[in-house]
Amino acid sequence: MQNSHSQSYKEAGVDVTAGYEAVERIKPLVESTYTKGVIGSIGGFGGLFAPDLSGMERPVLISGTDGVGTKLRLAFAMDRHDTVGIDCVAMCVNDILCAGAKPLFFLDYLAMGKNIPVRTAEIVAGFAEGCRQAETALIGGETAEMPGSYPEGEYDLAGFTVGLVDEKKIIDGSKIEVGDRLVAIASSGLHSNGYSLVRKVLGESKEVLEAHVPELGCTLSEELLRPTKIYVKSILALLNTMGNAVRGISNITGGGIYENVPRMLPEGRRAVIHPDKMPVPPIFSLIAEKGQIPTRDMYNTFNMGIGMVLAVEKSRVDEVVKTLTELGEQAYVVGCIEQGEQGVDLR
């Protein structure tokens, strides 16, 4: 006889039926990302992938993991959930791209206060879109309903990617020489960094976010929720045709120019960057003005319109810029490498 005080899992706040519905909604989204190496489908205890190792002397795996940070607060405020998954994929694949690796597959982790299947599908649609842009397969993930840990209308997400590169083609910055040129590739906006400061300076109420901002040419929410640009196709295409000209790659994420460019530099090499060589998108000027933020702090927090920086052999820099432009990127020569203490000077 059932105890009158017994409780169901649903009464505890976890709706298993909603979980089944979410899986059915996301299955076609996941399968839309499948590449040649995928084995099986979703639903197993692990994602299977058989990489093509042909032509590689010593295959090396490289992995990366990241999240989206407080940019999610704006997604909650606007009840818009279809772009943050793209951000999550981008933050992972752009990192491993810096070593010259091709992302093979991606897994996501999504934790929420309440599983709302339609919203879950919107979030996963973003993961899938990001994976298609990166030509990587979404082979698995976890959706965790955690009442008590998250409010019903909120969630957190993270991702994990694994890529592949031949050891002899790894880009680690060790070949960077004095005189090499620095090529910047434009960002799509703020990407996914500095949002705690953005929210403090610009506000995060729905009324503020829905307001049209003339200097941006769109609403504040449209600008702030613009997805992080994924550089996989263009960078890999560049490396495929003239990889030996590229000696270092830096993804400009948290910490901005000052913290990320030195990560690709060997000892005794210093990067000199001229900010006036590349246009700064209006969103950064707006943040700096409204928050009265010093220039150095801006370049130490935000990407300032630069998504990637490449250290390129001087004699081939024009060819690199031309190739990137043909691949649809906005690319500019913004500086050079000098002898000196490992770091960055903005001049």
C-alpha positions, -999 to +999 in steps of 0.1 A: +000+000+000+014+034-010+024+057+018+002+088+019+033+109+025+051+096-006+064+121-031+070+119-069+101+133-087+078+157-105+065+171-071+102+175-062+105+198-092+119+175-119+096+167-148+109+136-165+082+139-192+094+173-201+129+158-204+116+133-230+099+160-249+131+181-250+151+152-263+126+147-292+128+184-300+166+186-300+173+153-318+170+167-354+190+198-343+218+176-331+218+154-362+220+185-385+256+189-372+268+154-379+300+151-399+317+121-415+333+108-382+301+105-361+291+070-351+256+063-339+231+089-327+221+107-294+208+087-265+238+066-256+260+070-226+288+086-246+294+103-280+314+083-305+336+098-331+361+082-355+386+109-367+403+107-401+440+104-394+451+099-430+481+120-440+491+128-404+525+118-391+517+122-354+481+132-347+476+154-316+443+160-298+436+194-283+407+202-261+390+233-248+361+242-225+342+274-217+309+290-210+291+323-218+293+342-186+269+369-175+258+375-211+232+350-201+215+376-179+206+396-210+191+364-226+170+360-195+159+396-196+149+395-232+136+359-231+158+352-262+177+319-261+187+311-296+221+328-297+239+320-265+246+284-277+265+299-306+286+319-281+294+288-262+306+269-292+326+299-304+344+304-271+356+268-272+365+263-309+382+297-313+405+287-285+417+255-299+420+271-333+449+291-320+470+259-321+460+253-357+436+225-348+404+215-365+375+210-341+362+175-344+333+174-320+315+194-293+295+185-262+273+208-242+261+209-205+229+228-198+216+232-162+183+248-154+158+254-127+129+241-148+131+222-181+108+241-205+111+219-237+106+248-262+132+269-245+156+240-242+152+234-280+160+271-286+192+269-266+203+237-284+194+252-317+221+278-309+246+250-301+237+233-334+241+265-354+275+272-338+286+237-346+275+240-382+295+273-385+325+255-371+319+224-392+321+203-360+297+177-347+275+180-317+277+144-305+263+146-270+255+167-240+236+168-207+204+186-198+201+188-160+169+201-143+181+214-109+153+230-089+166+249-059+200+255-076+186+277-103+154+298-105+128+285-129+135+311-156+173+307-154+200+283-166+237+280-171+256+264-199+291+253-208+307+234-236+337+212-245+354+206-278+381+183-290+402+191-321+430+175-341+463+187-355+494+171-369+522+177-344+545+193-370+517+218-378+510+230-343+511+267-339+526+276-306+543+310-312+578+296-308+587+306-344+576+343-339+605+366-349+613+403-345+598+421-375+568+398-379+536+417-386+504+415-365+472+410-385+439+416-367+406+401-377+375+420-369+351+408-341+314+407-344+310+429-314+315+422-277+316+385-282+312+370-247+335+390-224+331+419-201+294+416-196+294+422-159+309+456-166+286+462-195+255+454-174+267+478-147+274+506-171+245+503-196+219+486-174+200+454-179+163+461-176+141+451-205+132+488-211+168+497-215+176+467-236+147+473-260+156+510-266+169+518-301+204+534-299+211+556-329+249+552-328+245+515-329+218+514-356+198+488-336+184+482-301+208+477-273+197+440-269+204+433-306+239+446-302+246+429-268+232+395-278+250+395-311+267+361-312+305+356-310+321+352-344+334+317-352+367+319-372+372+282-379+364+281-416+385+311-426+415+304-403+417+267-414+414+277-450+442+302-446+464+276-428+457+251-455+471+274-482+498+293-464+501+279-429+539+284-427+534+321-429+513+322-397+536+319-366+511+327-338+474+331-332+457+347-303+420+346-295+410+380-280+387+369-251+386+378-214+414+401-206+413+418-240+444+427-260+467+431-230+462+396-216+456+375-247+483+386-272+512+377-249+499+342-246+512+335-281+546+352-277+579+335-269+603+349-244+621+381-256+593+391-280+570+421-275+539+430-295+534+466-306+498+474-317+485+506-332+448+509-322+442+535-349+450+510-376+416+493-370+381+508-365+366+505-331+329+496-333+305+521-317+294+498-288+329+501-272+329+539-275+294+539-259+306+518-229+337+538-224+318+571-225+289+561-203+312+544-177+340+569-180+364+539-184+401+546-191+414+534-224+438+509-209+410+493-189+389+491-221+417+472-239+422+450-208+386+440-206+371+440-242+382+429-276+377+465-289+367+451-323+395+426-327+385+390-325+418+373-335+454+385-338+478+366-361+516+369-360+526+367-397+559+365-416+567+400-428+572+392-464+539+374-467+516+397-447+499+413-477+491+379-491+476+368-457+454+399-455+443+394-491+434+358-485+415+366-453+396+393-471+387+369-499+374+345-472+350+372-460+370+385-430+378+421-423+416+420-417+441+447-410+478+450-403+478+466-368+514+462-356+546+442-354+569+422-332+598+438-314+626+426-292+617+431-255+599+418-225+570+395-233+539+417-234+520+443-254+525+480-261+496+501-275+510+531-294 
